Amino acid sequence: MNNKVIAIVLLVVGAGFTYWGYEMSGAIGAQLSKSFTGSATDGVMIRYIAGLVCIGLGLFFLLKRK
């Protein structure tokens, strides 16, 4: 039961981080940085990576057998 609660919280937090990174990537500063450097800003990448790590851990805990 405890692992399932942790898994659901991690999935929700991961989805939140991923969405936050997506929203930040559309900001004017991020667009300007991307046009000059060709890559996303550090803040956007950190949120994408944190979101994917949380989602991965959430899925691991959700699918893990006792």
All heavy atoms as a GROMACS GRO file, in nm:
protein
  493
    1MET      N    1   0.082  -0.120   0.000
    1MET     CA    2   0.000   0.000   0.000
    1MET      C    3   0.086   0.125   0.000
    1MET      O    4   0.062   0.218  -0.074
    1MET     CB    5  -0.092  -0.004   0.122
    1MET     CG    6  -0.175   0.119   0.141
    1MET     SD    7  -0.307   0.124   0.024
    1MET     CE    8  -0.390   0.269   0.078
    2ASN      N    9   0.191   0.127   0.083
    2ASN     CA   10   0.276   0.245   0.094
    2ASN      C   11   0.350   0.273  -0.037
    2ASN      O   12   0.366   0.388  -0.076
    2ASN     CB   13   0.375   0.226   0.209
    2ASN     CG   14   0.439   0.356   0.250
    2ASN    OD1   15   0.391   0.463   0.217
    2ASN    ND2   16   0.550   0.344   0.319
    3ASN      N   17   0.398   0.166  -0.105
    3ASN     CA   18   0.468   0.183  -0.232
    3ASN      C   19   0.376   0.241  -0.338
    3ASN      O   20   0.420   0.318  -0.422
    3ASN     CB   21   0.527   0.051  -0.280
    3ASN     CG   22   0.656   0.018  -0.209
    3ASN    OD1   23   0.716   0.103  -0.145
    3ASN    ND2   24   0.697  -0.106  -0.220
    4LYS      N   25   0.250   0.203  -0.336
    4LYS     CA   26   0.156   0.254  -0.435
    4LYS      C   27   0.131   0.403  -0.416
    4LYS      O   28   0.121   0.478  -0.513
    4LYS     CB   29   0.026   0.176  -0.431
    4LYS     CG   30   0.041   0.034  -0.478
    4LYS     CD   31  -0.087  -0.015  -0.537
    4LYS     CE   32  -0.071  -0.160  -0.574
    4LYS     NZ   33  -0.054  -0.178  -0.715
    5VAL      N   34   0.124   0.448  -0.292
    5VAL     CA   35   0.103   0.590  -0.265
    5VAL      C   36   0.225   0.669  -0.311
    5VAL      O   37   0.211   0.773  -0.377
    5VAL     CB   38   0.076   0.613  -0.114
    5VAL    CG1   39   0.076   0.760  -0.082
    5VAL    CG2   40  -0.055   0.549  -0.074
    6ILE      N   41   0.344   0.619  -0.280
    6ILE     CA   42   0.466   0.685  -0.323
    6ILE      C   43   0.473   0.688  -0.476
    6ILE      O   44   0.510   0.790  -0.536
    6ILE     CB   45   0.589   0.614  -0.264
    6ILE    CG1   46   0.593   0.635  -0.113
    6ILE    CG2   47   0.718   0.664  -0.328
    6ILE    CD1   48   0.697   0.552  -0.042
    7ALA      N   49   0.435   0.578  -0.540
    7ALA     CA   50   0.438   0.571  -0.686
    7ALA      C   51   0.344   0.673  -0.748
    7ALA      O   52   0.380   0.743  -0.844
    7ALA     CB   53   0.400   0.430  -0.732
    8ILE      N   54   0.224   0.686  -0.694
    8ILE     CA   55   0.126   0.780  -0.749
    8ILE      C   56   0.175   0.924  -0.729
    8ILE      O   57   0.164   1.007  -0.820
    8ILE     CB   58  -0.012   0.757  -0.687
    8ILE    CG1   59  -0.067   0.622  -0.736
    8ILE    CG2   60  -0.108   0.870  -0.720
    8ILE    CD1   61  -0.190   0.575  -0.665
    9VAL      N   62   0.231   0.952  -0.612
    9VAL     CA   63   0.284   1.087  -0.586
    9VAL      C   64   0.398   1.118  -0.683
    9VAL      O   65   0.405   1.227  -0.740
    9VAL     CB   66   0.329   1.100  -0.439
    9VAL    CG1   67   0.410   1.227  -0.418
    9VAL    CG2   68   0.210   1.097  -0.346
   10LEU      N   69   0.488   1.023  -0.704
   10LEU     CA   70   0.599   1.044  -0.797
   10LEU      C   71   0.549   1.065  -0.939
   10LEU      O   72   0.603   1.149  -1.013
   10LEU     CB   73   0.696   0.927  -0.791
   10LEU     CG   74   0.791   0.925  -0.673
   10LEU    CD1   75   0.865   0.791  -0.667
   10LEU    CD2   76   0.889   1.039  -0.680
   11LEU      N   77   0.447   0.990  -0.980
   11LEU     CA   78   0.392   1.009  -1.114
   11LEU      C   79   0.330   1.147  -1.131
   11LEU      O   80   0.350   1.214  -1.234
   11LEU     CB   81   0.289   0.900  -1.144
   11LEU     CG   82   0.345   0.760  -1.168
   11LEU    CD1   83   0.232   0.659  -1.176
   11LEU    CD2   84   0.429   0.758  -1.295
   12VAL      N   85   0.259   1.193  -1.030
   12VAL     CA   86   0.196   1.325  -1.037
   12VAL      C   87   0.302   1.435  -1.037
   12VAL      O   88   0.296   1.530  -1.117
   12VAL     CB   89   0.096   1.343  -0.921
   12VAL    CG1   90   0.048   1.487  -0.911
   12VAL    CG2   91  -0.023   1.249  -0.939
   13VAL      N   92   0.401   1.422  -0.950
   13VAL     CA   93   0.509   1.521  -0.944
   13VAL      C   94   0.587   1.522  -1.076
   13VAL      O   95   0.621   1.628  -1.129
   13VAL     CB   96   0.601   1.495  -0.823
   13VAL    CG1   97   0.728   1.577  -0.831
   13VAL    CG2   98   0.527   1.522  -0.694
   14GLY      N   99   0.614   1.404  -1.129
   14GLY     CA  100   0.685   1.395  -1.257
   14GLY      C  101   0.608   1.458  -1.371
   14GLY      O  102   0.666   1.529  -1.455
   15ALA      N  103   0.478   1.436  -1.374
   15ALA     CA  104   0.396   1.499  -1.476
   15ALA      C  105   0.395   1.651  -1.458
   15ALA      O  106   0.400   1.726  -1.556
   15ALA     CB  107   0.253   1.445  -1.470
   16GLY      N  108   0.394   1.695  -1.333
   16GLY     CA  109   0.398   1.840  -1.306
   16GLY      C  110   0.529   1.902  -1.353
   16GLY      O  111   0.528   2.009  -1.415
   17PHE      N  112   0.641   1.838  -1.322
   17PHE     CA  113   0.770   1.890  -1.367
   17PHE      C  114   0.779   1.893  -1.519
   17PHE      O  115   0.830   1.990  -1.578
   17PHE     CB  116   0.886   1.805  -1.313
   17PHE     CG  117   0.938   1.850  -1.180
   17PHE    CD1  118   0.944   1.762  -1.073
   17PHE    CD2  119   0.985   1.979  -1.162
   17PHE    CE1  120   0.993   1.801  -0.951
   17PHE    CE2  121   1.035   2.020  -1.040
   17PHE     CZ  122   1.039   1.931  -0.934
   18THR      N  123   0.732   1.788  -1.583
   18THR     CA  124   0.738   1.783  -1.728
   18THR      C  125   0.652   1.893  -1.790
   18THR      O  126   0.695   1.960  -1.885
   18THR     CB  127   0.692   1.644  -1.778
   18THR    OG1  128   0.771   1.544  -1.713
   18THR    CG2  129   0.708   1.631  -1.928
   19TYR      N  130   0.533   1.913  -1.737
   19TYR     CA  131   0.447   2.019  -1.788
   19TYR      C  132   0.507   2.157  -1.762
   19TYR      O  133   0.501   2.245  -1.847
   19TYR     CB  134   0.307   2.009  -1.724
   19TYR     CG  135   0.213   2.114  -1.776
   19TYR    CD1  136   0.160   2.104  -1.904
   19TYR    CD2  137   0.178   2.223  -1.698
   19TYR    CE1  138   0.074   2.200  -1.953
   19TYR    CE2  139   0.092   2.321  -1.747
   19TYR     CZ  140   0.040   2.308  -1.874
   19TYR     OH  141  -0.043   2.404  -1.923
   20TRP      N  142   0.568   2.174  -1.644
   20TRP     CA  143   0.631   2.302  -1.610
   20TRP      C  144   0.746   2.331  -1.708
   20TRP      O  145   0.763   2.444  -1.755
   20TRP     CB  146   0.682   2.294  -1.468
   20TRP     CG  147   0.732   2.422  -1.408
   20TRP    CD1  148   0.718   2.549  -1.457
   20TRP    CD2  149   0.805   2.434  -1.286
   20TRP    NE1  150   0.778   2.638  -1.372
   20TRP    CE2  151   0.832   2.571  -1.266
   20TRP    CE3  152   0.848   2.344  -1.192
   20TRP    CZ2  153   0.901   2.618  -1.157
   20TRP    CZ3  154   0.917   2.391  -1.082
   20TRP    CH2  155   0.943   2.527  -1.065
   21GLY      N  156   0.825   2.230  -1.741
   21GLY     CA  157   0.932   2.247  -1.840
   21GLY      C  158   0.878   2.282  -1.976
   21GLY      O  159   0.932   2.366  -2.048
   22TYR      N  160   0.767   2.218  -2.014
   22TYR     CA  161   0.704   2.247  -2.143
   22TYR      C  162   0.655   2.391  -2.148
   22TYR      O  163   0.674   2.461  -2.248
   22TYR     CB  164   0.588   2.150  -2.167
   22TYR     CG  165   0.507   2.182  -2.289
   22TYR    CD1  166   0.558   2.156  -2.416
   22TYR    CD2  167   0.380   2.239  -2.278
   22TYR    CE1  168   0.484   2.186  -2.529
   22TYR    CE2  169   0.307   2.269  -2.391
   22TYR     CZ  170   0.359   2.242  -2.516
   22TYR     OH  171   0.286   2.273  -2.627
   23GLU      N  172   0.594   2.437  -2.039
   23GLU     CA  173   0.547   2.576  -2.034
   23GLU      C  174   0.664   2.674  -2.038
   23GLU      O  175   0.655   2.778  -2.104
   23GLU     CB  176   0.464   2.599  -1.907
   23GLU     CG  177   0.327   2.538  -1.911
   23GLU     CD  178   0.237   2.602  -2.016
   23GLU    OE1  179   0.234   2.726  -2.023
   23GLU    OE2  180   0.172   2.527  -2.090
   24MET      N  181   0.772   2.641  -1.969
   24MET     CA  182   0.889   2.728  -1.969
   24MET      C  183   0.954   2.734  -2.107
   24MET      O  184   1.012   2.837  -2.144
   24MET     CB  185   0.992   2.681  -1.868
   24MET     CG  186   0.960   2.716  -1.725
   24MET     SD  187   1.090   2.664  -1.612
   24MET     CE  188   1.225   2.768  -1.664
   25SER      N  189   0.946   2.627  -2.184
   25SER     CA  190   1.010   2.626  -2.315
   25SER      C  191   0.940   2.721  -2.412
   25SER      O  192   1.000   2.762  -2.511
   25SER     CB  193   1.012   2.484  -2.372
   25SER     OG  194   0.881   2.443  -2.406
   26GLY      N  195   0.817   2.758  -2.383
   26GLY     CA  196   0.745   2.850  -2.469
   26GLY      C  197   0.763   2.996  -2.430
   26GLY      O  198   0.717   3.085  -2.500
   27ALA      N  199   0.834   3.021  -2.321
   27ALA     CA  200   0.855   3.158  -2.276
   27ALA      C  201   0.948   3.231  -2.373
   27ALA      O  202   1.028   3.171  -2.443
   27ALA     CB  203   0.916   3.158  -2.136
   28ILE      N  204   0.934   3.362  -2.376
   28ILE     CA  205   1.009   3.443  -2.472
   28ILE      C  206   1.160   3.431  -2.450
   28ILE      O  207   1.236   3.423  -2.546
   28ILE     CB  208   0.961   3.590  -2.469
   28ILE    CG1  209   0.996   3.662  -2.599
   28ILE    CG2  210   1.021   3.666  -2.356
   28ILE    CD1  211   0.903   3.636  -2.708
   29GLY      N  212   1.203   3.426  -2.324
   29GLY     CA  213   1.345   3.412  -2.296
   29GLY      C  214   1.401   3.279  -2.344
   29GLY      O  215   1.512   3.272  -2.398
   30ALA      N  216   1.324   3.174  -2.324
   30ALA     CA  217   1.367   3.042  -2.369
   30ALA      C  218   1.370   3.035  -2.522
   30ALA      O  219   1.459   2.972  -2.580
   30ALA     CB  220   1.275   2.934  -2.313
   31GLN      N  221   1.274   3.100  -2.586
   31GLN     CA  222   1.272   3.101  -2.732
   31GLN      C  223   1.393   3.177  -2.789
   31GLN      O  224   1.454   3.133  -2.886
   31GLN     CB  225   1.142   3.166  -2.782
   31GLN     CG  226   1.018   3.084  -2.755
   31GLN     CD  227   1.016   2.956  -2.835
   31GLN    OE1  228   1.063   2.950  -2.947
   31GLN    NE2  229   0.960   2.852  -2.774
   32LEU      N  230   1.426   3.290  -2.727
   32LEU     CA  231   1.543   3.365  -2.772
   32LEU      C  232   1.672   3.286  -2.751
   32LEU      O  233   1.758   3.281  -2.839
   32LEU     CB  234   1.552   3.498  -2.698
   32LEU     CG  235   1.458   3.608  -2.744
   32LEU    CD1  236   1.466   3.728  -2.650
   32LEU    CD2  237   1.490   3.650  -2.886
   33SER      N  238   1.683   3.223  -2.636
   33SER     CA  239   1.802   3.143  -2.607
   33SER      C  240   1.814   3.027  -2.705
   33SER      O  241   1.923   2.998  -2.755
   33SER     CB  242   1.796   3.091  -2.464
   33SER     OG  243   1.904   3.006  -2.439
   34LYS      N  244   1.702   2.964  -2.736
   34LYS     CA  245   1.703   2.852  -2.828
   34LYS      C  246   1.740   2.896  -2.969
   34LYS      O  247   1.808   2.827  -3.041
   34LYS     CB  248   1.567   2.781  -2.828
   34LYS     CG  249   1.567   2.653  -2.906
   34LYS     CD  250   1.438   2.578  -2.890
   34LYS     CE  251   1.445   2.447  -2.964
   34LYS     NZ  252   1.324   2.369  -2.951
   35SER      N  253   1.696   3.016  -3.008
   35SER     CA  254   1.729   3.063  -3.142
   35SER      C  255   1.878   3.096  -3.157
   35SER      O  256   1.934   3.081  -3.264
   35SER     CB  257   1.643   3.184  -3.178
   35SER     OG  258   1.678   3.295  -3.099
   36PHE      N  259   1.942   3.141  -3.048
   36PHE     CA  260   2.083   3.173  -3.055
   36PHE      C  261   2.173   3.053  -3.032
   36PHE      O  262   2.276   3.037  -3.097
   36PHE     CB  263   2.118   3.283  -2.954
   36PHE     CG  264   2.069   3.419  -2.995
   36PHE    CD1  265   1.975   3.485  -2.919
   36PHE    CD2  266   2.116   3.480  -3.110
   36PHE    CE1  267   1.928   3.609  -2.956
   36PHE    CE2  268   2.071   3.605  -3.148
   36PHE     CZ  269   1.976   3.670  -3.071
   37THR      N  270   2.137   2.968  -2.937
   37THR     CA  271   2.224   2.855  -2.902
   37THR      C  272   2.184   2.725  -2.971
   37THR      O  273   2.265   2.634  -2.982
   37THR     CB  274   2.225   2.832  -2.750
   37THR    OG1  275   2.094   2.795  -2.708
   37THR    CG2  276   2.272   2.955  -2.676
   38GLY      N  277   2.060   2.714  -3.009
   38GLY     CA  278   2.013   2.591  -3.074
   38GLY      C  279   1.967   2.485  -2.976
   38GLY      O  280   1.927   2.376  -3.016
   39SER      N  281   1.974   2.512  -2.846
   39SER     CA  282   1.929   2.414  -2.748
   39SER      C  283   1.843   2.483  -2.642
   39SER      O  284   1.844   2.605  -2.629
   39SER     CB  285   2.048   2.344  -2.682
   39SER     OG  286   2.125   2.438  -2.610
   40ALA      N  287   1.772   2.404  -2.568
   40ALA     CA  288   1.684   2.456  -2.464
   40ALA      C  289   1.766   2.511  -2.347
   40ALA      O  290   1.884   2.475  -2.330
   40ALA     CB  291   1.591   2.347  -2.414
   41THR      N  292   1.705   2.597  -2.269
   41THR     CA  293   1.775   2.655  -2.154
   41THR      C  294   1.796   2.548  -2.046
   41THR      O  295   1.732   2.443  -2.047
   41THR     CB  296   1.696   2.772  -2.095
   41THR    OG1  297   1.569   2.725  -2.050
   41THR    CG2  298   1.677   2.883  -2.196
   42ASP      N  299   1.885   2.577  -1.953
   42ASP     CA  300   1.916   2.483  -1.846
   42ASP      C  301   1.794   2.455  -1.759
   42ASP      O  302   1.770   2.342  -1.718
   42ASP     CB  303   2.029   2.534  -1.758
   42ASP     CG  304   2.163   2.532  -1.830
   42ASP    OD1  305   2.174   2.461  -1.931
   42ASP    OD2  306   2.255   2.602  -1.784
   43GLY      N  307   1.716   2.559  -1.730
   43GLY     CA  308   1.598   2.542  -1.645
   43GLY      C  309   1.497   2.447  -1.707
   43GLY      O  310   1.438   2.363  -1.639
   44VAL      N  311   1.478   2.459  -1.838
   44VAL     CA  312   1.384   2.371  -1.907
   44VAL      C  313   1.435   2.228  -1.903
   44VAL      O  314   1.361   2.134  -1.872
   44VAL     CB  315   1.364   2.418  -2.052
   44VAL    CG1  316   1.284   2.318  -2.132
   44VAL    CG2  317   1.295   2.554  -2.055
   45MET      N  318   1.563   2.209  -1.932
   45MET     CA  319   1.620   2.074  -1.933
   45MET      C  320   1.618   2.011  -1.795
   45MET      O  321   1.591   1.891  -1.781
   45MET     CB  322   1.763   2.077  -1.989
   45MET     CG  323   1.771   2.113  -2.134
   45MET     SD  324   1.670   2.008  -2.241
   45MET     CE  325   1.746   1.851  -2.219
   46ILE      N  326   1.643   2.089  -1.691
   46ILE     CA  327   1.640   2.036  -1.554
   46ILE      C  328   1.499   1.987  -1.522
   46ILE      O  329   1.482   1.880  -1.463
   46ILE     CB  330   1.687   2.142  -1.454
   46ILE    CG1  331   1.838   2.160  -1.466
   46ILE    CG2  332   1.649   2.106  -1.311
   46ILE    CD1  333   1.892   2.279  -1.389
   47ARG      N  334   1.398   2.063  -1.560
   47ARG     CA  335   1.260   2.022  -1.530
   47ARG      C  336   1.219   1.900  -1.612
   47ARG      O  337   1.150   1.812  -1.562
   47ARG     CB  338   1.166   2.138  -1.551
   47ARG     CG  339   1.170   2.232  -1.431
   47ARG     CD  340   1.124   2.371  -1.464
   47ARG     NE  341   1.143   2.462  -1.352
   47ARG     CZ  342   1.254   2.528  -1.327
   47ARG    NH1  343   1.360   2.512  -1.403
   47ARG    NH2  344   1.262   2.610  -1.225
   48TYR      N  345   1.262   1.892  -1.738
   48TYR     CA  346   1.234   1.772  -1.817
   48TYR      C  347   1.300   1.648  -1.755
   48TYR      O  348   1.237   1.543  -1.742
   48TYR     CB  349   1.285   1.789  -1.961
   48TYR     CG  350   1.195   1.868  -2.053
   48TYR    CD1  351   1.248   1.938  -2.159
   48TYR    CD2  352   1.057   1.871  -2.036
   48TYR    CE1  353   1.168   2.010  -2.245
   48TYR    CE2  354   0.976   1.943  -2.120
   48TYR     CZ  355   1.032   2.012  -2.225
   48TYR     OH  356   0.952   2.082  -2.311
   49ILE      N  357   1.426   1.661  -1.718
   49ILE     CA  358   1.498   1.547  -1.660
   49ILE      C  359   1.438   1.506  -1.526
   49ILE      O  360   1.417   1.387  -1.500
   49ILE     CB  361   1.648   1.579  -1.649
   49ILE    CG1  362   1.709   1.591  -1.788
   49ILE    CG2  363   1.721   1.474  -1.566
   49ILE    CD1  364   1.849   1.649  -1.791
   50ALA      N  365   1.408   1.605  -1.441
   50ALA     CA  366   1.347   1.574  -1.311
   50ALA      C  367   1.212   1.506  -1.330
   50ALA      O  368   1.178   1.411  -1.259
   50ALA     CB  369   1.332   1.702  -1.228
   51GLY      N  370   1.134   1.554  -1.426
   51GLY     CA  371   1.005   1.493  -1.454
   51GLY      C  372   1.018   1.350  -1.500
   51GLY      O  373   0.945   1.261  -1.453
   52LEU      N  374   1.112   1.325  -1.590
   52LEU     CA  375   1.129   1.188  -1.640
   52LEU      C  376   1.183   1.094  -1.532
   52LEU      O  377   1.144   0.978  -1.527
   52LEU     CB  378   1.221   1.189  -1.762
   52LEU     CG  379   1.159   1.253  -1.886
   52LEU    CD1  380   1.261   1.258  -1.999
   52LEU    CD2  381   1.035   1.178  -1.930
   53VAL      N  382   1.270   1.145  -1.447
   53VAL     CA  383   1.322   1.062  -1.336
   53VAL      C  384   1.208   1.026  -1.240
   53VAL      O  385   1.194   0.911  -1.199
   53VAL     CB  386   1.438   1.133  -1.263
   53VAL    CG1  387   1.471   1.064  -1.132
   53VAL    CG2  388   1.560   1.138  -1.352
   54CYS      N  389   1.126   1.125  -1.205
   54CYS     CA  390   1.013   1.099  -1.115
   54CYS      C  391   0.914   1.001  -1.178
   54CYS      O  392   0.865   0.911  -1.110
   54CYS     CB  393   0.942   1.229  -1.079
   54CYS     SG  394   1.035   1.333  -0.965
   55ILE      N  395   0.885   1.018  -1.305
   55ILE     CA  396   0.793   0.926  -1.372
   55ILE      C  397   0.853   0.786  -1.377
   55ILE      O  398   0.783   0.686  -1.351
   55ILE     CB  399   0.759   0.977  -1.514
   55ILE    CG1  400   0.670   1.101  -1.503
   55ILE    CG2  401   0.692   0.869  -1.597
   55ILE    CD1  402   0.646   1.172  -1.635
   56GLY      N  403   0.981   0.775  -1.406
   56GLY     CA  404   1.047   0.644  -1.408
   56GLY      C  405   1.044   0.576  -1.272
   56GLY      O  406   1.012   0.457  -1.262
   57LEU      N  407   1.075   0.651  -1.167
   57LEU     CA  408   1.069   0.593  -1.033
   57LEU      C  409   0.926   0.557  -0.994
   57LEU      O  410   0.903   0.454  -0.929
   57LEU     CB  411   1.128   0.690  -0.931
   57LEU     CG  412   1.278   0.706  -0.931
   57LEU    CD1  413   1.321   0.819  -0.838
   57LEU    CD2  414   1.344   0.576  -0.890
   58GLY      N  415   0.831   0.641  -1.032
   58GLY     CA  416   0.692   0.612  -1.003
   58GLY      C  417   0.646   0.482  -1.069
   58GLY      O  418   0.579   0.400  -1.007
   59LEU      N  419   0.684   0.465  -1.195
   59LEU     CA  420   0.648   0.342  -1.264
   59LEU      C  421   0.718   0.221  -1.203
   59LEU      O  422   0.661   0.114  -1.191
   59LEU     CB  423   0.683   0.353  -1.413
   59LEU     CG  424   0.592   0.442  -1.496
   59LEU    CD1  425   0.648   0.457  -1.637
   59LEU    CD2  426   0.451   0.390  -1.498
   60PHE      N  427   0.843   0.240  -1.161
   60PHE     CA  428   0.916   0.132  -1.097
   60PHE      C  429   0.846   0.086  -0.969
   60PHE      O  430   0.824  -0.033  -0.948
   60PHE     CB  431   1.060   0.174  -1.067
   60PHE     CG  432   1.138   0.075  -0.987
   60PHE    CD1  433   1.186  -0.040  -1.047
   60PHE    CD2  434   1.160   0.095  -0.851
   60PHE    CE1  435   1.258  -0.133  -0.973
   60PHE    CE2  436   1.232   0.004  -0.779
   60PHE     CZ  437   1.281  -0.112  -0.839
   61PHE      N  438   0.809   0.182  -0.884
   61PHE     CA  439   0.742   0.148  -0.759
   61PHE      C  440   0.602   0.092  -0.783
   61PHE      O  441   0.555   0.007  -0.708
   61PHE     CB  442   0.734   0.268  -0.666
   61PHE     CG  443   0.862   0.299  -0.594
   61PHE    CD1  444   0.919   0.425  -0.602
   61PHE    CD2  445   0.928   0.203  -0.520
   61PHE    CE1  446   1.037   0.455  -0.538
   61PHE    CE2  447   1.046   0.231  -0.455
   61PHE     CZ  448   1.101   0.357  -0.463
   62LEU      N  449   0.537   0.139  -0.887
   62LEU     CA  450   0.401   0.093  -0.916
   62LEU      C  451   0.402  -0.051  -0.967
   62LEU      O  452   0.315  -0.131  -0.932
   62LEU     CB  453   0.335   0.186  -1.018
   62LEU     CG  454   0.187   0.169  -1.041
   62LEU    CD1  455   0.110   0.202  -0.914
   62LEU    CD2  456   0.142   0.260  -1.154
   63LEU      N  457   0.502  -0.085  -1.049
   63LEU     CA  458   0.506  -0.217  -1.110
   63LEU      C  459   0.589  -0.318  -1.031
   63LEU      O  460   0.591  -0.436  -1.065
   63LEU     CB  461   0.561  -0.205  -1.252
   63LEU     CG  462   0.480  -0.115  -1.346
   63LEU    CD1  463   0.551  -0.102  -1.480
   63LEU    CD2  464   0.339  -0.169  -1.363
   64LYS      N  465   0.658  -0.272  -0.926
   64LYS     CA  466   0.744  -0.360  -0.847
   64LYS      C  467   0.660  -0.459  -0.767
   64LYS      O  468   0.560  -0.423  -0.706
   64LYS     CB  469   0.829  -0.274  -0.754
   64LYS     CG  470   0.930  -0.351  -0.674
   64LYS     CD  471   1.017  -0.258  -0.595
   64LYS     CE  472   0.980  -0.269  -0.451
   64LYS     NZ  473   1.068  -0.196  -0.362
   65ARG      N  474   0.705  -0.581  -0.770
   65ARG     CA  475   0.641  -0.685  -0.686
   65ARG      C  476   0.706  -0.684  -0.550
   65ARG      O  477   0.820  -0.647  -0.533
   65ARG     CB  478   0.658  -0.822  -0.751
   65ARG     CG  479   0.604  -0.831  -0.890
   65ARG     CD  480   0.456  -0.852  -0.885
   65ARG     NE  481   0.408  -0.861  -1.024
   65ARG     CZ  482   0.289  -0.826  -1.059
   65ARG    NH1  483   0.204  -0.780  -0.970
   65ARG    NH2  484   0.250  -0.836  -1.184
   66LYS      N  485   0.632  -0.734  -0.451
   66LYS     CA  486   0.686  -0.740  -0.314
   66LYS      C  487   0.797  -0.833  -0.310
   66LYS      O  488   0.891  -0.862  -0.302
   66LYS     CB  489   0.578  -0.786  -0.217
   66LYS     CG  490   0.473  -0.683  -0.198
   66LYS     CD  491   0.379  -0.730  -0.092
   66LYS     CE  492   0.272  -0.625  -0.068
   66LYS     NZ  493   0.183  -0.662   0.034
   0.00000   0.00000   0.00000
